[in-house]
Amino acid sequence: MDGDSAMKRTVHEHDDVSGPAAKRLKPTDPTITEVPGLVASLESDVCLGADEADILEEGVAKTQDGPGGVKTKTTGKNAPGKASKRKRREENRANRASRRGTRIEEAVEGASPADRLETLRLPKRRCALLIGFCGSGYKGMQIQPDHSTTIEGVLFQAMVRAGAVSKDNADDPVKVGLARAARTDAGVHAAGNLVSLKMITSVPGVPDLVARINEELPPEIRLWGYVRVQNSFNARLVCDSRKYTYFFPTYLLIPPRPGSGLDRSLRQYAATLSLDAELSAADQVSAPHAFWANVDLSSHEGELERKRAWRVPPEQVERLRQIVKRFEGTHNFHNFTVGRDFSDRSNQRHMKKIEIADPVVFGDTEWISVLFHGQSFMLHQRKMMCALVLACRTDTPEQVIDELYGPRVVFIPKMPSLGLLLEEPIFDSYNARMAPINEILEPSDPDYRPPISFEAHRDAINAFKQRYIYDNMRQVEDRNGLFDAWMRYVDAYTGNDLLWLNPKGTIPPAAVIRKNERRENPFKEKKRFDATSFTVEDETARATDEDDEEPPTSKQDLADTEG
């Protein structure tokens, strides 16, 4: 209680020293002397915050032992008037605001907290980082709370070690507003992707921050560069569109093996259709493909060797191009993702253009690529590729794609992750908004915002794609036959889930999935087809029988997976 009274007396002294109250509250203890310079000394040695400095300036009493046991006490006797005090308070707050950023801790060894030197705070700027990566061995793009190995997780820690992210923010990427333009599934590659966050762009002693961060990154993840962006920049929402390429061996277009589960199921269903009253059921079922003539089906190695030597005829490539045209435009892609009802408006997606390149032979295998340019893609939308390939190899009319946009829910498998590559996100609208502003500014101006483009890094990106993506993709296929394993697994299925592959191009009731209704022999996907590298044969064998589990399907989780 006495201490509180003393503090009140001291503070009131500083407020007014001319009236009777001053005489009444003036300290009378002869052992207490005033030390006017103490506040200034403390403030210069320890850079106090505005609140602490204000309290000391206003004369908060503080006693300490002096020489000979004499008590010393700071008072506000020599403090300036209210106007001067208010001015210094505003200056202190302005100084505190200017110091906001990242603090470099340089504590003096053995010093008390009060004597700790206040060091500089490095400013953070919102930037867009242009990156590329080979997704083999990683559990997707997006950083995960369980600390699993993801592209963003590795990149973020590399930036911490390089000094682009402070130690204070190292424990939580949310603090720096980490976001991405496109999310990729486990094992999926990206020649170009964009990550935005608030980062330190000028790190003391680091003349080339991009090179420094790349030193901390593994070779399969590269930072191409970064550009300053607006503070309100949202990587996912600002992105206009994305380009993906899917590569696959052309032997996937060979029809199902005669006598396989899928072949029997499709033939049995086709025999029940009345395509033409003049045709018999036997005539409605196509004859076995010429590839399967005189093939020793007991030898898997011999069969795979023949598949790799097979070359797709030009008319089948043209048929692929006819089917893929059905994907262009705006459609309801609810059957090409997971966890979304037909009525969900977010299912409406726009595919700008889809191109199928001419086949190219690498080694013994012929490959073909499909370039998808769409505004955005939903989780597991590589199901589009599966519908394309399966419809082509089973001679299902292309109108089945239109059927899949309808309200009936059907199952479409996912193609292997190995063939999927994110080429780059595109920011044309953002660049167009920035162009008029940039025209009146110099590149060195703080308000200048460079256009977001990967073109300046095209040579490095192409070299990276060849070494870490294309070569890896082909080596995995040559060594493990992943696409052939997927093809054989699909062909072994005997249930009704794939009966939408039929000569009519319609969806039969037996293939429709209904809520809360158990299906007999549902198609189960395997985790091994999400893998893009295999280093230990035992691990591959253990993963063979593991079913692929569907991810959480809340609206927020699904929104986070889009890209």
C-alpha positions in Angstrom: 0.0 0.0 0.0 2.8 2.4 0.9 4.6 1.7 -2.4 1.4 2.4 -4.3 1.0 5.8 -2.6 4.6 6.7 -3.3 4.1 5.9 -7.0 0.9 8.0 -7.1 2.7 10.9 -5.5 5.5 10.8 -8.0 3.2 10.6 -11.0 1.1 13.5 -9.8 4.2 15.6 -9.2 5.0 15.5 -12.9 1.5 16.5 -13.8 1.5 19.9 -12.0 4.3 21.5 -9.9 2.8 25.0 -9.5 -0.2 24.6 -7.3 -0.8 23.6 -3.6 -1.0 20.0 -4.6 2.6 20.1 -5.6 3.6 21.3 -2.1 1.3 18.7 -0.5 2.8 15.8 -2.6 6.4 16.9 -2.7 8.7 14.2 -1.2 10.0 15.1 2.3 12.4 12.2 2.8 15.9 13.8 3.2 17.5 10.5 2.2 16.1 10.5 -1.3 17.8 12.5 -4.0 16.8 13.0 -7.6 18.7 11.6 -10.5 17.4 13.4 -13.6 19.7 11.7 -16.0 18.7 8.1 -15.2 15.7 7.9 -17.5 17.8 9.2 -20.4 20.6 6.7 -19.6 18.2 3.8 -19.5 16.5 4.8 -22.7 19.8 5.1 -24.6 21.3 1.9 -23.3 18.2 -0.2 -23.6 15.8 0.7 -26.5 12.6 0.6 -24.5 9.1 0.3 -25.9 6.8 3.3 -25.9 4.9 2.2 -22.9 8.0 1.6 -20.7 9.6 4.8 -21.8 6.5 6.8 -21.1 6.2 5.5 -17.5 9.9 6.3 -16.8 9.6 9.7 -18.3 6.6 10.5 -16.2 8.7 9.9 -13.1 7.8 6.5 -11.8 9.7 6.2 -8.5 12.5 3.7 -8.3 14.8 3.4 -5.3 18.2 1.7 -5.2 21.2 1.6 -2.9 23.7 4.3 -3.6 27.1 4.9 -2.1 27.1 4.8 1.7 23.6 3.3 1.7 22.0 6.6 0.5 18.7 6.0 -1.3 18.3 7.5 -4.8 15.0 8.1 -6.5 14.0 9.3 -9.9 11.3 11.9 -10.1 9.6 14.0 -12.7 10.8 17.3 -11.2 13.0 18.2 -14.2 10.6 16.7 -16.8 9.2 19.0 -19.5 5.6 20.0 -19.7 2.7 18.1 -21.0 3.1 19.1 -24.7 6.7 18.0 -24.8 5.8 14.8 -23.0 3.1 14.0 -25.5 5.4 14.7 -28.4 8.0 12.3 -27.1 5.3 9.7 -26.5 4.3 10.0 -30.2 7.9 9.7 -31.3 8.4 6.6 -29.2 5.4 5.0 -30.8 6.5 5.9 -34.2 9.9 4.4 -33.5 8.3 1.3 -32.3 6.2 1.0 -35.4 9.3 1.5 -37.6 11.1 -1.3 -35.9 8.3 -3.8 -36.8 9.8 -6.7 -38.7 12.2 -9.4 -37.8 14.6 -9.0 -34.9 18.2 -10.2 -35.1 18.9 -11.4 -31.6 22.4 -10.3 -30.5 22.2 -10.6 -26.7 25.3 -9.5 -24.9 26.7 -12.6 -23.1 26.0 -12.4 -19.3 23.9 -9.2 -19.6 20.7 -8.8 -17.8 17.5 -8.5 -19.8 17.4 -4.7 -19.0 20.9 -4.3 -20.5 20.2 -6.5 -23.6 20.9 -4.5 -26.7 17.9 -3.8 -28.9 18.8 -4.9 -32.4 17.5 -4.1 -35.8 14.3 -5.6 -37.1 14.5 -6.6 -40.8 11.4 -5.7 -42.7 9.2 -8.4 -44.3 7.7 -8.0 -47.8 5.0 -10.1 -49.4 6.5 -11.9 -52.3 5.7 -14.6 -54.9 8.2 -17.4 -55.1 8.5 -19.2 -58.4 9.5 -22.8 -57.7 9.7 -26.2 -59.4 10.0 -29.7 -58.0 10.0 -33.4 -58.6 7.3 -34.8 -56.3 8.8 -38.3 -56.0 9.0 -39.3 -52.3 7.0 -36.3 -51.1 3.5 -36.4 -49.7 2.2 -33.6 -51.8 2.7 -29.8 -52.1 0.8 -28.4 -49.1 2.5 -28.3 -45.7 0.9 -30.6 -43.2 0.4 -30.3 -39.4 1.8 -33.8 -38.8 5.2 -32.6 -40.2 5.1 -35.2 -43.0 7.6 -34.5 -45.8 6.0 -32.1 -48.2 7.3 -29.6 -50.8 6.2 -26.6 -48.8 7.6 -28.0 -45.5 11.0 -28.5 -47.0 10.9 -25.0 -48.7 9.8 -23.2 -45.6 12.6 -24.7 -43.4 15.2 -23.9 -46.1 14.0 -20.3 -46.0 14.3 -20.3 -42.2 17.9 -21.5 -42.4 18.7 -19.0 -45.1 17.4 -16.1 -43.0 14.4 -15.3 -45.3 12.1 -16.3 -42.5 12.9 -15.3 -38.9 13.3 -17.7 -36.0 10.2 -16.1 -34.4 8.1 -17.2 -37.3 9.8 -20.6 -37.9 7.3 -22.6 -35.9 4.2 -21.6 -37.9 4.0 -20.8 -41.6 0.6 -19.1 -40.9 2.5 -16.2 -39.3 4.0 -15.3 -42.7 0.8 -16.0 -44.7 2.1 -19.0 -46.6 -0.2 -19.8 -49.6 0.1 -21.6 -52.9 -1.3 -21.1 -56.4 -1.8 -24.8 -57.1 -1.9 -27.8 -54.8 -0.5 -31.1 -56.1 -1.2 -34.6 -54.8 1.5 -36.9 -53.4 4.1 -37.7 -56.0 3.0 -35.2 -58.5 5.6 -33.0 -60.1 5.7 -29.3 -61.0 7.9 -27.5 -63.5 6.4 -24.3 -62.2 4.4 -23.4 -59.2 4.0 -20.3 -57.0 4.1 -19.8 -53.3 3.4 -16.5 -51.6 4.4 -15.3 -48.2 5.9 -12.4 -46.2 9.6 -12.8 -46.3 12.8 -11.0 -45.6 14.2 -9.9 -48.9 17.4 -8.2 -47.7 19.3 -10.6 -45.4 22.6 -9.1 -44.1 25.6 -10.9 -45.6 23.5 -12.6 -48.3 24.1 -10.9 -51.7 22.1 -13.5 -53.6 19.1 -14.8 -51.6 17.8 -17.1 -54.4 21.1 -18.9 -54.6 21.3 -19.0 -50.7 17.9 -20.7 -50.4 18.8 -23.1 -53.2 21.8 -24.1 -51.2 19.5 -25.2 -48.4 17.1 -27.1 -50.8 17.6 -30.6 -52.1 18.3 -30.7 -55.9 14.8 -32.0 -56.7 13.3 -28.7 -55.4 14.4 -25.4 -57.0 13.6 -21.8 -56.4 13.6 -20.0 -59.8 13.2 -16.5 -58.4 10.8 -14.2 -56.5 8.9 -11.0 -57.2 7.3 -8.4 -54.9 3.5 -8.5 -55.0 0.7 -6.5 -53.4 0.0 -6.9 -49.7 -3.4 -8.3 -50.5 -2.1 -10.9 -52.9 -3.7 -14.3 -52.6 -1.8 -16.9 -54.7 -4.8 -19.2 -55.2 -7.5 -16.6 -55.8 -5.4 -14.3 -58.0 -4.3 -17.1 -60.3 -6.2 -17.0 -63.6 -5.6 -20.6 -64.7 -3.2 -23.5 -64.5 -1.6 -25.8 -67.1 -1.1 -29.5 -66.4 0.5 -32.2 -68.6 -0.2 -35.9 -68.3 2.2 -38.4 -69.9 1.5 -42.0 -70.4 2.7 -45.0 -72.5 0.5 -45.5 -75.6 0.1 -49.2 -74.8 -2.6 -48.1 -72.2 -4.8 -47.7 -75.3 -4.7 -51.5 -76.1 -8.1 -53.0 -75.2 -8.5 -55.2 -72.1 -6.9 -58.6 -72.3 -9.4 -61.2 -73.5 -10.8 -63.2 -70.6 -9.8 -60.6 -68.0 -12.4 -59.6 -65.4 -13.1 -56.2 -67.1 -13.4 -57.9 -70.5 -15.9 -60.4 -69.3 -18.0 -57.8 -67.5 -18.2 -55.4 -70.4 -19.0 -58.2 -72.9 -21.7 -59.6 -70.7 -23.3 -56.2 -70.3 -22.9 -55.3 -74.0 -24.7 -58.6 -74.9 -27.8 -57.3 -73.1 -28.1 -54.1 -75.1 -30.3 -53.6 -78.1 -28.2 -51.4 -80.2 -29.7 -52.5 -83.4 -32.7 -54.8 -83.9 -31.0 -56.4 -86.9 -27.8 -57.2 -85.1 -27.4 -60.2 -82.9 -25.9 -60.0 -79.4 -22.7 -61.7 -80.7 -22.4 -59.1 -83.5 -22.7 -56.2 -81.0 -19.5 -57.4 -79.1 -16.3 -56.4 -80.9 -13.8 -59.1 -81.8 -10.6 -59.3 -79.7 -7.9 -56.8 -80.6 -5.2 -57.9 -83.0 -2.6 -57.2 -80.4 -3.8 -60.2 -78.3 -3.5 -62.7 -81.2 -0.8 -65.3 -80.6 0.3 -63.8 -77.3 1.6 -66.0 -74.5 -0.6 -64.8 -71.7 1.2 -66.9 -69.1 4.4 -64.8 -69.5 4.0 -61.4 -67.9 7.5 -60.3 -69.0 6.8 -61.3 -72.6 3.5 -59.5 -72.6 5.0 -56.3 -71.2 7.8 -56.4 -73.8 5.2 -56.7 -76.6 3.2 -53.8 -75.1 6.3 -51.5 -75.1 7.0 -52.4 -78.7 3.4 -51.6 -79.8 2.7 -48.3 -81.6 -0.6 -46.5 -81.5 -2.2 -46.1 -85.0 -3.0 -42.6 -86.2 -6.7 -43.2 -86.2 -6.7 -44.0 -82.5 -4.8 -40.8 -81.7 -7.5 -38.9 -83.6 -10.2 -40.7 -81.6 -8.4 -39.5 -78.4 -8.6 -35.9 -79.7 -12.3 -36.3 -80.5 -13.1 -37.5 -77.0 -11.0 -34.9 -75.2 -12.9 -32.1 -76.9 -15.8 -33.1 -74.7 -13.9 -31.8 -71.7 -13.4 -28.3 -73.1 -15.8 -25.5 -71.9 -17.6 -25.2 -68.6 -19.0 -28.4 -67.0 -20.1 -30.0 -63.7 -17.1 -32.1 -62.8 -18.6 -33.7 -59.7 -17.8 -37.2 -60.9 -14.1 -36.3 -61.5 -13.4 -35.4 -57.8 -14.4 -36.6 -54.4 -16.7 -35.4 -51.6 -18.9 -33.0 -53.7 -22.6 -33.4 -54.5 -23.9 -32.7 -57.9 -25.6 -29.5 -56.7 -22.4 -28.0 -55.3 -21.7 -24.9 -57.4 -18.0 -25.3 -57.0 -18.2 -28.3 -59.3 -18.5 -25.9 -62.3 -15.0 -25.7 -63.8 -13.9 -24.2 -67.1 -11.4 -26.0 -69.3 -9.9 -23.5 -71.7 -8.0 -25.8 -74.1 -6.8 -29.4 -74.2 -4.2 -30.5 -76.6 -2.9 -34.0 -77.4 0.6 -34.1 -78.9 1.8 -36.6 -81.4 3.3 -39.8 -79.9 7.1 -39.8 -79.2 9.3 -42.9 -78.6 11.8 -42.9 -75.7 13.8 -46.0 -75.4 11.6 -49.0 -76.2 8.3 -47.3 -75.2 6.1 -44.9 -77.1 4.7 -42.0 -75.0 1.9 -39.5 -75.6 1.2 -36.3 -73.7 -2.1 -34.4 -73.0 -1.9 -30.7 -72.0 -4.8 -29.4 -69.9 -5.3 -25.6 -69.6 -8.1 -24.9 -67.1 -9.1 -22.1 -64.8 -8.8 -24.5 -61.8 -8.7 -28.1 -60.9 -10.3 -30.1 -58.1 -8.9 -32.8 -56.0 -8.1 -36.0 -58.0 -9.2 -34.4 -61.2 -6.7 -36.6 -63.0 -9.8 -38.9 -63.1 -10.4 -37.0 -66.4 -7.4 -38.8 -67.9 -8.7 -42.1 -66.8 -12.1 -41.5 -68.4 -10.3 -40.4 -71.6 -8.1 -43.5 -71.7 -10.7 -46.1 -70.7 -13.3 -44.7 -73.1 -10.8 -44.9 -76.0 -9.5 -48.4 -75.2 -13.0 -49.8 -74.9 -14.5 -48.1 -77.9 -17.0 -46.3 -75.7 -18.7 -43.4 -77.6 -17.4 -40.0 -76.6 -20.9 -38.9 -75.5 -20.3 -40.8 -72.3 -18.3 -37.8 -71.1 -21.4 -35.7 -71.3 -23.3 -38.4 -69.4 -20.7 -38.1 -66.6 -21.5 -34.4 -66.2 -25.1 -35.4 -65.2 -26.6 -35.9 -61.8 -25.9 -39.6 -61.5 -22.9 -40.5 -59.4 -20.5 -43.1 -60.8 -17.0 -44.2 -60.0 -14.0 -43.2 -62.1 -10.6 -44.5 -61.1 -7.5 -42.2 -60.8 -4.7 -42.5 -63.3 -1.2 -43.1 -61.7 0.4 -40.0 -60.2 3.6 -40.7 -62.1 2.4 -39.1 -65.3 1.1 -35.8 -64.0 3.1 -32.6 -64.2 2.0 -29.1 -63.2 3.5 -26.9 -66.0 2.7 -23.5 -64.4 0.1 -21.2 -63.0 -0.8 -18.1 -65.0 -1.4 -14.6 -63.7 -2.4 -12.6 -66.8 -5.1 -10.6 -65.0 -2.8 -9.6 -62.1 -0.1 -8.6 -64.6 -2.6 -6.5 -66.5 -3.7 -4.6 -63.4 -0.1 -3.9 -62.4 1.0 -2.7 -65.9 -0.5 0.8 -65.8 1.1 1.4 -62.3 4.5 0.1 -63.4 4.5 2.3 -66.5 5.0 5.4 -64.4 7.5 3.8 -62.0 11.1 2.7 -62.1 11.8 -0.9 -61.3 13.7 0.4 -58.2 10.7 2.2 -56.9 9.2 0.5 -53.7 5.7 0.5 -55.3 6.9 -1.3 -58.5 5.4 -4.8 -58.8 7.1 -6.9 -61.5 4.9 -9.2 -63.7 4.6 -12.8 -62.6 6.1 -14.9 -65.3 8.2 -18.0 -65.7 9.6 -17.1 -69.1 12.8 -15.6 -67.8 13.6 -19.0 -66.2 12.5 -21.1 -69.2 15.9 -22.6 -70.0 16.6 -23.6 -66.4 13.0 -25.1 -66.1 13.4 -27.1 -69.3 16.7 -28.6 -68.1 15.2 -29.4 -64.7 12.2 -31.1 -66.3 14.4 -33.3 -68.4 16.7 -34.4 -65.6 14.4 -34.6 -62.6 10.9 -35.3 -64.1 11.0 -36.8 -67.5 14.0 -39.0 -66.9 12.6 -40.1 -63.5 9.2 -40.8 -65.0 10.7 -43.1 -67.7 13.1 -44.8 -65.4 10.4 -45.7 -63.0 8.2 -47.1 -65.8 11.1 -49.0 -67.3 12.2 -50.5 -64.0 8.8 -51.1 -62.3 6.3 -51.1 -65.1 3.9 -48.9 -63.0 1.5 -48.1 -65.9 1.3 -51.7 -66.9 0.6 -52.7 -63.3 -2.2 -50.1 -63.2 -3.6 -51.4 -66.5 -3.6 -55.0 -65.3 -5.2 -54.0 -62.0 -8.1 -52.3 -63.8 -8.5 -55.2 -66.2 -8.8 -57.6 -63.3 -11.9 -55.8 -61.9 -15.1 -57.9 -62.2 -17.8 -55.6 -60.6 -20.3 -53.1 -62.0 -18.6 -49.8 -61.2 -17.1 -49.5 -64.7 -20.2 -50.5 -66.8 -20.5 -47.0 -68.0 -17.9 -48.2 -70.5 -20.3 -49.7 -73.1 -21.2 -49.4 -76.8 -24.1 -47.1 -76.1 -22.1 -44.5 -74.1 -24.8 -44.3 -71.4 -24.7 -44.9 -67.7 -26.6 -48.1 -66.7 -28.4 -48.3 -63.3 -26.0 -51.0 -62.1 -23.1 -48.5 -62.3 -24.9 -45.7 -60.4 -23.6 -45.1 -56.8 -26.4 -44.2 -54.3 -25.8 -42.7 -50.8 -26.1 -45.1 -47.9 -26.4 -48.1 -50.2 -23.9 -50.8 -50.1 -22.3 -51.9 -53.4 -21.2 -55.4 -54.2 -17.6 -55.7 -55.2 -16.8 -51.9 -55.3 -13.6 -50.9 -57.1 -10.8 -50.2 -54.6 -7.9 -48.1 -55.5 -4.3 -48.8 -54.4 -1.8 -46.5 -52.8 1.0 -47.9 -54.9 -0.4 -46.0 -57.9 0.1 -42.7 -56.1 3.8 -43.5 -55.8 6.3 -42.0 -58.3 9.5 -43.7 -57.1 10.4 -47.1 -55.7 13.7 -47.6 -54.0 13.1 -50.7 -51.9 11.3 -53.7 -53.5 10.0 -54.8 -50.1 8.2 -51.5 -49.6 6.6 -51.8 -53.0 5.4 -55.3 -52.1 4.0 -54.2 -48.8 2.1 -51.3 -50.4 0.5 -53.6 -53.0 -2.5 -54.5 -51.0 -3.0 -51.2 -49.2 -6.2 -49.5 -50.2 -6.1 -45.9 -51.1 -8.0 -43.9 -48.4 -10.0 -40.9 -49.3 -8.9 -37.6 -47.7 -11.1 -35.5 -45.5 -13.9 -34.0 -47.5 -15.1 -31.0 -45.5 -15.7 -27.9 -47.6 -12.7 -26.1 -46.2 -10.4 -29.1 -46.8 -11.6 -29.5 -50.3 -11.1 -25.8 -51.0 -7.5 -26.0 -49.7 -6.8 -28.9 -52.1 -7.9 -27.0 -55.3 -5.4 -25.7 -57.8 
